[in-house]
Amino acid sequence: HDVPRGVVDGAPGEPLAIASYPTYNLTTLDEDYDDLLADESTPLVDRALTGLYAPGSTFKPLMAVAGLTEGLINTETQIVCNGVFTKYADQGYAPHCWIYDQTDGQILHGSDNVSEAIRDSCNYFFYSVADSLGIDALVEFAEDFGLGEPTGIELAETTGNMANPDNHEGVYDVDAWVYGDTLQAGIGQSDSLFTPLQLAEYCAAIANGG
């Protein structure tokens, strides 16, 4: 598996170490170059700076910040995880929390506040926050945290993409953005793709208080 890694100094957010795998021997790069170009594992690609990955549940702390900032929740707000988010069930869409799927509905998170929802990585909680927040505000918060934006590092990097209605057309053979896309964006899915460096910088921003 390709395993990009990065370590940043939490206070200023400066990268301390960046690694990408598969890698190569720098001392023999010239003689190995043709073989490296032909290698299907693409070791010359710097995955930490140019690889794009769905953030998944690493996106949920941003959702927590957004919900708290907009006053949709507070630190005491309890949302009951029923396993299946049924608000749009009559329209044919009812996404599941991961724990519902993994336990065949036998175990649920129950009532979580925001800290517990992060601890449990509760999809249901963050579906609820995303639904209340809306995609436009969600995109703004992602931009504020540098997700889908240039980091400013003085090396070649990929910008990535925060899921949004404007560039959704044609993705997954669909054209219109629908409520389900907002829910999925709220748990780091849909069309969201970020670099490991962007994710490291976003986490550093939370750790250092912004």
C-alpha positions in Angstrom: 0.0 0.0 0.0 1.2 3.5 -0.6 1.6 5.2 2.7 2.3 9.0 2.6 3.3 10.5 5.9 3.9 13.9 7.3 4.7 15.6 10.6 4.1 19.3 11.2 4.9 21.5 14.1 1.5 22.2 15.7 2.1 25.8 16.6 3.2 27.4 13.3 2.1 24.4 11.2 5.5 24.1 9.5 6.3 20.7 8.0 9.0 18.9 10.0 9.1 15.7 8.0 7.4 14.4 4.8 7.6 10.9 3.5 6.1 9.0 0.6 6.1 5.3 -0.2 6.9 3.4 -2.5 10.2 5.3 -2.6 13.5 5.0 -4.4 17.2 5.4 -3.8 18.2 9.0 -4.4 21.9 8.1 -4.8 21.2 5.9 -7.8 18.3 7.9 -9.3 20.1 8.6 -12.6 20.8 5.0 -13.4 17.4 3.8 -12.1 15.4 6.5 -13.7 14.0 4.5 -16.7 13.0 1.6 -14.4 11.4 4.0 -12.0 9.3 5.6 -14.7 8.1 2.2 -15.9 7.3 0.9 -12.3 3.6 0.5 -12.0 3.8 1.6 -8.3 4.9 5.0 -9.5 7.6 5.6 -6.8 8.5 9.0 -8.3 5.1 10.4 -7.3 5.2 12.3 -4.1 2.0 11.1 -2.6 2.3 13.3 0.5 2.1 16.5 -1.6 0.3 15.4 -4.8 -1.6 12.2 -3.8 -5.3 12.8 -3.4 -7.3 10.8 -0.9 -10.9 10.9 0.5 -10.5 12.3 4.1 -13.2 10.1 5.5 -13.6 10.5 9.3 -10.6 12.8 9.6 -13.1 15.4 8.3 -15.4 15.1 11.3 -13.5 17.5 13.7 -14.0 20.2 11.0 -17.7 19.4 11.1 -17.7 19.7 14.9 -16.0 23.1 14.6 -18.5 24.3 12.0 -21.5 23.1 14.0 -20.2 24.8 17.2 -19.2 28.0 15.4 -22.6 28.3 13.7 -24.5 27.6 16.9 -26.1 24.5 15.5 -24.8 22.5 18.4 -23.0 23.3 21.7 -20.8 21.1 23.8 -23.9 19.8 25.7 -26.0 19.0 22.6 -27.0 15.3 22.5 -27.9 13.6 19.2 -29.2 10.1 19.4 -27.6 7.7 16.8 -30.4 5.4 15.6 -28.0 3.8 13.2 -30.0 4.9 10.1 -30.5 8.5 9.2 -34.1 8.4 8.1 -34.9 12.1 7.4 -34.9 11.4 3.6 -36.0 7.8 3.7 -39.3 8.5 2.0 -37.3 9.9 -0.9 -35.3 6.7 -1.1 -32.1 7.7 0.8 -31.3 6.6 4.3 -27.5 6.4 5.0 -26.2 4.2 7.8 -23.7 4.9 10.6 -20.8 2.6 10.4 -21.6 0.9 13.7 -25.0 -0.1 12.4 -23.4 -1.9 9.4 -20.7 -3.6 11.4 -23.0 -5.0 14.0 -26.1 -5.7 11.9 -27.9 -3.0 13.9 -27.3 -4.8 17.2 -25.1 -2.0 18.7 -25.7 1.7 18.2 -23.9 4.8 19.6 -27.0 6.0 21.4 -26.9 9.6 22.7 -23.6 11.5 21.9 -22.5 15.0 22.5 -19.9 16.4 20.1 -16.9 15.1 21.9 -18.4 11.7 22.2 -19.4 11.8 18.5 -15.7 12.5 17.5 -14.6 9.7 19.9 -17.1 7.3 18.3 -16.7 8.6 14.8 -20.5 8.7 14.7 -21.7 9.1 11.1 -25.3 9.8 12.3 -24.2 12.8 14.4 -22.3 14.4 11.6 -25.0 13.6 9.0 -27.2 15.7 11.3 -24.8 18.6 11.5 -24.1 18.6 7.8 -27.8 18.6 7.0 -28.3 21.6 9.2 -25.2 23.4 8.1 -25.7 23.1 4.3 -23.1 22.6 1.7 -22.3 26.3 1.1 -21.2 26.9 4.7 -19.4 23.5 4.7 -17.4 24.5 1.7 -16.5 27.8 3.4 -15.2 26.1 6.5 -13.2 23.7 4.5 -11.6 26.6 2.6 -10.8 28.4 5.9 -9.0 25.2 7.0 -7.1 25.0 3.7 -8.7 21.9 2.4 -8.8 21.9 -1.4 -6.6 25.0 -1.2 -2.8 25.5 -1.9 -0.8 25.1 1.3 1.9 27.5 0.2 4.7 25.0 0.5 7.5 25.8 -1.8 7.3 22.4 -3.6 5.0 21.1 -6.3 1.6 20.2 -4.8 -1.9 19.2 -5.8 -4.8 21.4 -4.8 -7.4 18.7 -4.3 -11.1 19.3 -4.1 -13.7 20.0 -1.5 -17.0 18.4 -2.6 -19.3 21.1 -3.8 -22.2 21.6 -6.3 -20.2 23.7 -8.7 -17.9 21.0 -9.9 -20.1 18.0 -9.2 -21.7 17.7 -12.6 -20.8 14.5 -14.4 -19.3 12.9 -11.3 -20.7 9.4 -10.7 -22.7 9.9 -13.9 -25.0 12.3 -12.2 -25.5 16.0 -12.7 -27.4 17.6 -9.8 -26.2 18.0 -6.3 -28.7 16.4 -3.9 -29.2 16.3 -0.1 -27.4 12.9 0.0 -24.2 14.5 -1.4 -24.2 17.1 1.5 -24.6 14.3 4.1 -21.7 12.3 2.5 -19.5 15.4 2.3 -20.1 15.9 6.0 -18.4 12.6 6.8 -15.5 13.2 4.4 -16.9 11.4 1.4 -18.7 12.5 -1.8 -16.2 14.2 -4.1 -13.8 15.4 -1.4 -10.1 14.6 -2.1 -7.2 16.2 -0.2 -3.5 15.7 0.1 -1.9 14.3 3.3 -0.1 17.7 3.7 -3.5 19.5 3.6 -4.9 17.2 6.2 -1.8 17.6 8.4 -2.1 21.4 8.2 -5.8 21.2 8.9 -5.2 19.1 12.0 -2.4 21.5 13.1 -4.8 24.4 12.8 -7.3 22.7 15.2 -4.5 21.7 17.6 -3.0 25.2 17.8 -6.4 27.0 18.2 -6.6 28.3 14.6 
